[in-house]
Amino acid sequence: MTPAQRKYDSDLIASMRRMAQNIEPRSRQLSDTLKVAAERLDALSSQAPVEPGPNVAQDTPLDHQPASTPV
């Protein structure tokens, strides 16, 4: 898992928890489902090892220019 994926997961988990709190007065069952899903996703995400992101400076040859950069 890359750091970006870890960040996405943590943002998703936080969003699910907020949604569960907001919807709880209207639907306890849906709120509980969101809480359980957030907890399971949190457990899975925290167990996955974080891989270092790619180092673009080392991976890109010096003679190659990105398409958005004029030569």
Sequence and secondary structure as in RCSB ss.txt:
>XXXX:A:sequence
MTPAQRKYDSDLIASMRRMAQNIEPRSRQLSDTLKVAAERLDALSSQAPVEPGPNVAQDTPLDHQPASTPV
>XXXX:A:secstr
  HHHHHHHHHHHHHHHHHHHHHTTT HHHHHHHHHHHHHHHHHHHHS       HHHHS TT   TTS  
